[in-house]
Amino acid sequence: MNVRQISDWALEDRLAIDGSPLVVLFLESGRRAGDVRRYEFRRAAREHPDVAFVEVDLVENPSLAARYSIRETPVVLVFVRGAEAARHSVGPLEATLGPVLGRC
């Protein structure tokens, strides 16, 4: 499992350059709901070792909330070839990831 925290410019670079799937957890540091979602997110990263998983703290990168229409956190966005392919905020994360990334 390799979950990294990245900034807004690193995310934009990654989406522009790399065509492989990217799963991003947007959260606000210090919020309990983010801690719970982070646990499930890291478990999904272990189950999909060939896919990049990253976390972005919206407290440190507030411009991304407007850019990706994020109204509530935590939220997971899945990007494929730089475009949003799926969005997840409630329920089991694997229900959203499975159809896009394949079942583990």
mmCIF file of the C-alpha atoms, coordinates in Angstrom:
data_MODEL
# 
_entry.id   MODEL 
# 
loop_
_atom_site.group_PDB 
_atom_site.id 
_atom_site.type_symbol 
_atom_site.label_atom_id 
_atom_site.label_alt_id 
_atom_site.label_comp_id 
_atom_site.label_asym_id 
_atom_site.label_entity_id 
_atom_site.label_seq_id 
_atom_site.pdbx_PDB_ins_code 
_atom_site.Cartn_x 
_atom_site.Cartn_y 
_atom_site.Cartn_z 
_atom_site.occupancy 
_atom_site.B_iso_or_equiv 
_atom_site.pdbx_formal_charge 
_atom_site.auth_seq_id 
_atom_site.auth_comp_id 
_atom_site.auth_asym_id 
_atom_site.auth_atom_id 
_atom_site.pdbx_PDB_model_num 
ATOM 1   C CA . MET A 1 1   ? 0.000   0.000  0.000   1.00 0.00 ? 1   MET A CA 1 
ATOM 2   C CA . ASN A 1 2   ? 1.363   3.364  -0.988  1.00 0.00 ? 2   ASN A CA 1 
ATOM 3   C CA . VAL A 1 3   ? -0.980  6.194  -0.016  1.00 0.00 ? 3   VAL A CA 1 
ATOM 4   C CA . ARG A 1 4   ? 0.684   9.590  -0.241  1.00 0.00 ? 4   ARG A CA 1 
ATOM 5   C CA . GLN A 1 5   ? -0.484  13.042 0.711   1.00 0.00 ? 5   GLN A CA 1 
ATOM 6   C CA . ILE A 1 6   ? -0.111  15.508 -2.141  1.00 0.00 ? 6   ILE A CA 1 
ATOM 7   C CA . SER A 1 7   ? -0.838  19.171 -2.823  1.00 0.00 ? 7   SER A CA 1 
ATOM 8   C CA . ASP A 1 8   ? -3.006  20.850 -5.426  1.00 0.00 ? 8   ASP A CA 1 
ATOM 9   C CA . TRP A 1 9   ? -0.177  21.391 -7.928  1.00 0.00 ? 9   TRP A CA 1 
ATOM 10  C CA . ALA A 1 10  ? 1.016   17.782 -7.584  1.00 0.00 ? 10  ALA A CA 1 
ATOM 11  C CA . LEU A 1 11  ? -2.527  16.552 -8.221  1.00 0.00 ? 11  LEU A CA 1 
ATOM 12  C CA . GLU A 1 12  ? -2.893  18.704 -11.322 1.00 0.00 ? 12  GLU A CA 1 
ATOM 13  C CA . ASP A 1 13  ? 0.480   17.521 -12.648 1.00 0.00 ? 13  ASP A CA 1 
ATOM 14  C CA . ARG A 1 14  ? -0.448  13.916 -12.032 1.00 0.00 ? 14  ARG A CA 1 
ATOM 15  C CA . LEU A 1 15  ? -3.777  14.248 -13.830 1.00 0.00 ? 15  LEU A CA 1 
ATOM 16  C CA . ALA A 1 16  ? -2.177  16.011 -16.804 1.00 0.00 ? 16  ALA A CA 1 
ATOM 17  C CA . ILE A 1 17  ? 0.738   13.624 -17.282 1.00 0.00 ? 17  ILE A CA 1 
ATOM 18  C CA . ASP A 1 18  ? -0.305  10.165 -16.180 1.00 0.00 ? 18  ASP A CA 1 
ATOM 19  C CA . GLY A 1 19  ? -3.115  8.287  -17.917 1.00 0.00 ? 19  GLY A CA 1 
ATOM 20  C CA . SER A 1 20  ? -3.405  5.554  -15.297 1.00 0.00 ? 20  SER A CA 1 
ATOM 21  C CA . PRO A 1 21  ? -6.245  5.530  -12.737 1.00 0.00 ? 21  PRO A CA 1 
ATOM 22  C CA . LEU A 1 22  ? -5.822  7.763  -9.704  1.00 0.00 ? 22  LEU A CA 1 
ATOM 23  C CA . VAL A 1 23  ? -7.982  7.513  -6.571  1.00 0.00 ? 23  VAL A CA 1 
ATOM 24  C CA . VAL A 1 24  ? -8.063  10.674 -4.457  1.00 0.00 ? 24  VAL A CA 1 
ATOM 25  C CA . LEU A 1 25  ? -9.412  11.082 -0.943  1.00 0.00 ? 25  LEU A CA 1 
ATOM 26  C CA . PHE A 1 26  ? -10.300 14.729 -0.305  1.00 0.00 ? 26  PHE A CA 1 
ATOM 27  C CA . LEU A 1 27  ? -10.581 15.438 3.409   1.00 0.00 ? 27  LEU A CA 1 
ATOM 28  C CA . GLU A 1 28  ? -10.218 18.178 5.977   1.00 0.00 ? 28  GLU A CA 1 
ATOM 29  C CA . SER A 1 29  ? -7.534  17.503 8.566   1.00 0.00 ? 29  SER A CA 1 
ATOM 30  C CA . GLY A 1 30  ? -8.759  17.153 12.118  1.00 0.00 ? 30  GLY A CA 1 
ATOM 31  C CA . ARG A 1 31  ? -12.270 15.936 11.293  1.00 0.00 ? 31  ARG A CA 1 
ATOM 32  C CA . ARG A 1 32  ? -13.344 12.584 12.728  1.00 0.00 ? 32  ARG A CA 1 
ATOM 33  C CA . ALA A 1 33  ? -15.247 11.536 9.584   1.00 0.00 ? 33  ALA A CA 1 
ATOM 34  C CA . GLY A 1 34  ? -12.012 11.898 7.631   1.00 0.00 ? 34  GLY A CA 1 
ATOM 35  C CA . ASP A 1 35  ? -10.244 9.499  9.984   1.00 0.00 ? 35  ASP A CA 1 
ATOM 36  C CA . VAL A 1 36  ? -12.922 6.844  9.486   1.00 0.00 ? 36  VAL A CA 1 
ATOM 37  C CA . ARG A 1 37  ? -12.898 7.246  5.694   1.00 0.00 ? 37  ARG A CA 1 
ATOM 38  C CA . ARG A 1 38  ? -9.069  7.217  5.684   1.00 0.00 ? 38  ARG A CA 1 
ATOM 39  C CA . TYR A 1 39  ? -9.073  3.734  7.244   1.00 0.00 ? 39  TYR A CA 1 
ATOM 40  C CA . GLU A 1 40  ? -11.373 2.378  4.523   1.00 0.00 ? 40  GLU A CA 1 
ATOM 41  C CA . PHE A 1 41  ? -9.383  4.240  1.851   1.00 0.00 ? 41  PHE A CA 1 
ATOM 42  C CA . ARG A 1 42  ? -6.099  2.656  2.955   1.00 0.00 ? 42  ARG A CA 1 
ATOM 43  C CA . ARG A 1 43  ? -7.701  -0.766 3.006   1.00 0.00 ? 43  ARG A CA 1 
ATOM 44  C CA . ALA A 1 44  ? -8.853  -0.222 -0.597  1.00 0.00 ? 44  ALA A CA 1 
ATOM 45  C CA . ALA A 1 45  ? -5.305  0.834  -1.516  1.00 0.00 ? 45  ALA A CA 1 
ATOM 46  C CA . ARG A 1 46  ? -4.000  -2.490 -0.184  1.00 0.00 ? 46  ARG A CA 1 
ATOM 47  C CA . GLU A 1 47  ? -6.626  -4.345 -2.230  1.00 0.00 ? 47  GLU A CA 1 
ATOM 48  C CA . HIS A 1 48  ? -5.686  -2.472 -5.439  1.00 0.00 ? 48  HIS A CA 1 
ATOM 49  C CA . PRO A 1 49  ? -1.856  -2.376 -5.349  1.00 0.00 ? 49  PRO A CA 1 
ATOM 50  C CA . ASP A 1 50  ? -1.551  -1.480 -9.050  1.00 0.00 ? 50  ASP A CA 1 
ATOM 51  C CA . VAL A 1 51  ? -3.530  1.764  -8.646  1.00 0.00 ? 51  VAL A CA 1 
ATOM 52  C CA . ALA A 1 52  ? -2.243  5.042  -7.199  1.00 0.00 ? 52  ALA A CA 1 
ATOM 53  C CA . PHE A 1 53  ? -4.094  6.276  -4.108  1.00 0.00 ? 53  PHE A CA 1 
ATOM 54  C CA . VAL A 1 54  ? -3.465  9.781  -2.760  1.00 0.00 ? 54  VAL A CA 1 
ATOM 55  C CA . GLU A 1 55  ? -4.918  12.056 -0.091  1.00 0.00 ? 55  GLU A CA 1 
ATOM 56  C CA . VAL A 1 56  ? -5.469  15.802 -0.443  1.00 0.00 ? 56  VAL A CA 1 
ATOM 57  C CA . ASP A 1 57  ? -6.147  17.970 2.601   1.00 0.00 ? 57  ASP A CA 1 
ATOM 58  C CA . LEU A 1 58  ? -8.608  20.694 1.616   1.00 0.00 ? 58  LEU A CA 1 
ATOM 59  C CA . VAL A 1 59  ? -7.561  22.812 4.604   1.00 0.00 ? 59  VAL A CA 1 
ATOM 60  C CA . GLU A 1 60  ? -4.152  23.165 2.958   1.00 0.00 ? 60  GLU A CA 1 
ATOM 61  C CA . ASN A 1 61  ? -5.500  23.200 -0.626  1.00 0.00 ? 61  ASN A CA 1 
ATOM 62  C CA . PRO A 1 62  ? -8.847  25.041 -0.461  1.00 0.00 ? 62  PRO A CA 1 
ATOM 63  C CA . SER A 1 63  ? -8.997  25.909 -4.176  1.00 0.00 ? 63  SER A CA 1 
ATOM 64  C CA . LEU A 1 64  ? -9.600  22.265 -5.057  1.00 0.00 ? 64  LEU A CA 1 
ATOM 65  C CA . ALA A 1 65  ? -12.992 22.179 -3.330  1.00 0.00 ? 65  ALA A CA 1 
ATOM 66  C CA . ALA A 1 66  ? -14.421 24.608 -5.870  1.00 0.00 ? 66  ALA A CA 1 
ATOM 67  C CA . ARG A 1 67  ? -12.515 23.128 -8.806  1.00 0.00 ? 67  ARG A CA 1 
ATOM 68  C CA . TYR A 1 68  ? -13.964 19.642 -8.200  1.00 0.00 ? 68  TYR A CA 1 
ATOM 69  C CA . SER A 1 69  ? -17.356 20.747 -6.787  1.00 0.00 ? 69  SER A CA 1 
ATOM 70  C CA . ILE A 1 70  ? -16.694 19.280 -3.342  1.00 0.00 ? 70  ILE A CA 1 
ATOM 71  C CA . ARG A 1 71  ? -19.372 20.390 -0.909  1.00 0.00 ? 71  ARG A CA 1 
ATOM 72  C CA . GLU A 1 72  ? -18.851 17.814 1.847   1.00 0.00 ? 72  GLU A CA 1 
ATOM 73  C CA . THR A 1 73  ? -15.830 15.898 3.064   1.00 0.00 ? 73  THR A CA 1 
ATOM 74  C CA . PRO A 1 74  ? -14.565 13.309 3.049   1.00 0.00 ? 74  PRO A CA 1 
ATOM 75  C CA . VAL A 1 75  ? -15.146 12.399 -0.573  1.00 0.00 ? 75  VAL A CA 1 
ATOM 76  C CA . VAL A 1 76  ? -13.280 10.055 -2.904  1.00 0.00 ? 76  VAL A CA 1 
ATOM 77  C CA . LEU A 1 77  ? -12.892 10.854 -6.595  1.00 0.00 ? 77  LEU A CA 1 
ATOM 78  C CA . VAL A 1 78  ? -11.599 8.346  -9.112  1.00 0.00 ? 78  VAL A CA 1 
ATOM 79  C CA . PHE A 1 79  ? -9.853  9.755  -12.164 1.00 0.00 ? 79  PHE A CA 1 
ATOM 80  C CA . VAL A 1 80  ? -9.157  7.781  -15.325 1.00 0.00 ? 80  VAL A CA 1 
ATOM 81  C CA . ARG A 1 81  ? -7.048  9.414  -18.041 1.00 0.00 ? 81  ARG A CA 1 
ATOM 82  C CA . GLY A 1 82  ? -7.305  12.718 -16.165 1.00 0.00 ? 82  GLY A CA 1 
ATOM 83  C CA . ALA A 1 83  ? -11.118 12.817 -16.080 1.00 0.00 ? 83  ALA A CA 1 
ATOM 84  C CA . GLU A 1 84  ? -13.409 12.088 -13.160 1.00 0.00 ? 84  GLU A CA 1 
ATOM 85  C CA . ALA A 1 85  ? -14.815 8.587  -13.588 1.00 0.00 ? 85  ALA A CA 1 
ATOM 86  C CA . ALA A 1 86  ? -16.498 8.098  -10.204 1.00 0.00 ? 86  ALA A CA 1 
ATOM 87  C CA . ARG A 1 87  ? -17.342 9.950  -6.989  1.00 0.00 ? 87  ARG A CA 1 
ATOM 88  C CA . HIS A 1 88  ? -17.946 8.368  -3.590  1.00 0.00 ? 88  HIS A CA 1 
ATOM 89  C CA . SER A 1 89  ? -19.112 9.882  -0.311  1.00 0.00 ? 89  SER A CA 1 
ATOM 90  C CA . VAL A 1 90  ? -21.306 7.338  1.505   1.00 0.00 ? 90  VAL A CA 1 
ATOM 91  C CA . GLY A 1 91  ? -21.601 3.571  1.713   1.00 0.00 ? 91  GLY A CA 1 
ATOM 92  C CA . PRO A 1 92  ? -18.937 0.960  1.022   1.00 0.00 ? 92  PRO A CA 1 
ATOM 93  C CA . LEU A 1 93  ? -16.040 2.402  -0.972  1.00 0.00 ? 93  LEU A CA 1 
ATOM 94  C CA . GLU A 1 94  ? -15.513 -0.833 -2.902  1.00 0.00 ? 94  GLU A CA 1 
ATOM 95  C CA . ALA A 1 95  ? -19.007 -0.479 -4.414  1.00 0.00 ? 95  ALA A CA 1 
ATOM 96  C CA . THR A 1 96  ? -17.735 2.610  -6.221  1.00 0.00 ? 96  THR A CA 1 
ATOM 97  C CA . LEU A 1 97  ? -14.189 1.426  -6.939  1.00 0.00 ? 97  LEU A CA 1 
ATOM 98  C CA . GLY A 1 98  ? -15.087 -2.065 -8.169  1.00 0.00 ? 98  GLY A CA 1 
ATOM 99  C CA . PRO A 1 99  ? -16.823 -1.076 -11.423 1.00 0.00 ? 99  PRO A CA 1 
ATOM 100 C CA . VAL A 1 100 ? -14.033 1.375  -12.348 1.00 0.00 ? 100 VAL A CA 1 
ATOM 101 C CA . LEU A 1 101 ? -10.913 -0.474 -11.131 1.00 0.00 ? 101 LEU A CA 1 
ATOM 102 C CA . GLY A 1 102 ? -12.156 -4.055 -11.182 1.00 0.00 ? 102 GLY A CA 1 
ATOM 103 C CA . ARG A 1 103 ? -12.863 -6.268 -8.222  1.00 0.00 ? 103 ARG A CA 1 
ATOM 104 C CA . CYS A 1 104 ? -9.911  -7.204 -6.034  1.00 0.00 ? 104 CYS A CA 1 
# 
